[in-house]
Amino acid sequence: MTSAADPAITQGRGAPAAAAATTRDIRLDFFRGLAMFIILCAHTPDNFFTSWIPARFGFSDATEIFVFCSGMASAIAFGRSFDRAGWRIGTGRVAFRVWQVYWAHLGMFFVIAAMLSAFDQFGTFETTYIGTLNLWKFFEDPGPLLVGLFTLTYVPNYFDILPMYLVILAMMPLMMALSRLGLWAVAGAVGLIWIFAQGALLEQFGLGALHLAFPAEPWSDREWFFNPFGWQLIFFTGFAFMRGWLPKPPVNTALVVVSAVIVIAMIPLSHIGMREIFGPYAPGIREAVIEWRIANRGLFFKSDFGILRYVHFLALAYLCWVAAGDGGARLRAVGTGVLVRAWETLLAMILKVGQQSLAVFVFSMVFARFSGFVMDQVGRTTWTMTLANLVGFTALIVVAYSVAWFKSQPWRGAPR
């Protein structure tokens, strides 16, 4: 991790903390950019590209990449405000970002809902598109659910990542305040909150009533698919690494081997393991794997962020971190050939997507539903789906560069 000379917050009453990072690591933008492309694939209906995303080979997926890297980016973007201007101003900076994410969430919902409704209103199709996201009740009686939408007590599936993210952001001032007592206080709070988010674990001990979660809809007991009280663990892990609260792990053969063993050992328990490894060749083992997954669902339950997801992600992240090299040195090609220039161009585009992740994410969620609609009309073949994905990737890159251009405010100081 990079470090700088900004004044660090105190670990205790007088003990200086490790230096906090103030510049972006190329690896941060690279892997968050990759996550954006994976998220587009994962949300495009019936997309065969999803057979090759990380989630098919283990318990963690692009969501962990996005949340972990967001924690790292937040340590840079918001940590400086806390360090330089104090807790009150830092909290105000976080509140402004929460405000932005809140309106991005609402805007994304209304755009997608209007688009799906337009498909149903102005075309005759076999599919009722508002039903593909289970928005029946919203269109049947929008009044109460508009209130629920704005108060985040109505959070339909597909629209639950940004609410999770903004709640975790809102927890940041608390963690920064606790860090003044000591890093043990931050670790204790993060760990305790995560434990009380584990519904399956609490049920085993008869403590299900203590489960920390938010209701997702007023007519059932369904909760937010992404429970922020569970997912804050991976966010604040990334935050702690970039703040210097956690030391960067050493690069050695032992850790590489252990991480590789963890990643490989979890493949047989994954979707690919069930379908491709044991399915055709060992149906008996496949049934045993399915039974194990059912009995131990809480260990890798995505909503509450089960512990095996955390272990799998950290092992995979360590391998990627080592492979990328110190400061991402191995990501940068050396030379002057055509392939080198092509890779540098591709790398620049991936980094740009990673730097503009919020706008790219919102656009990708809209584009994924539109792309799915188009594929319904033209038919899904290997070539049409490949083309749809490539068009989507290109669109994400265009959006990233466009947003960066607007953020640069080129009209300021432009000659008349």
Buried (B, 14 or more C-beta within 10 A) or exposed (E): BBBEEBEBBBBBEEEEBBBBBBEBBBBBBBBBBBBBBBBBBBBBBEBBBBEEBBBBBBBBBBBBBBBBBBBBBBBBBBBBBBBEEEBEEBBEBBBEBBEEBBEBBBEBBEBBBEBBBEBBEEEEEEBEBBEBBEBEBBBEEEEBBEEBBEEBBBBBEBBBBBBBBBBBBBBBBEBBBBBBBBBEBBBEBBEEBBBBBBBBBBEEEEBEEEBBBBBBBEEEEEBBBBBBBBBBBBBBBBBBBBBBBBEBBEEEEEBBEEBBEBBEEBBBBBBBBBEBBBBEEEEEBBEEBEEEBEEBEBBBBBBBBBBBBBBBBBBBBBBBBBEBBEEBEEBBBEEEEEEEEEBBEEBEBBBBBBBBBBBBBBBBBBBBBBBBBEBBEEEBEEEEBEEBBEEBBEBBBEBBBEBBEEEEEEEEEEEE
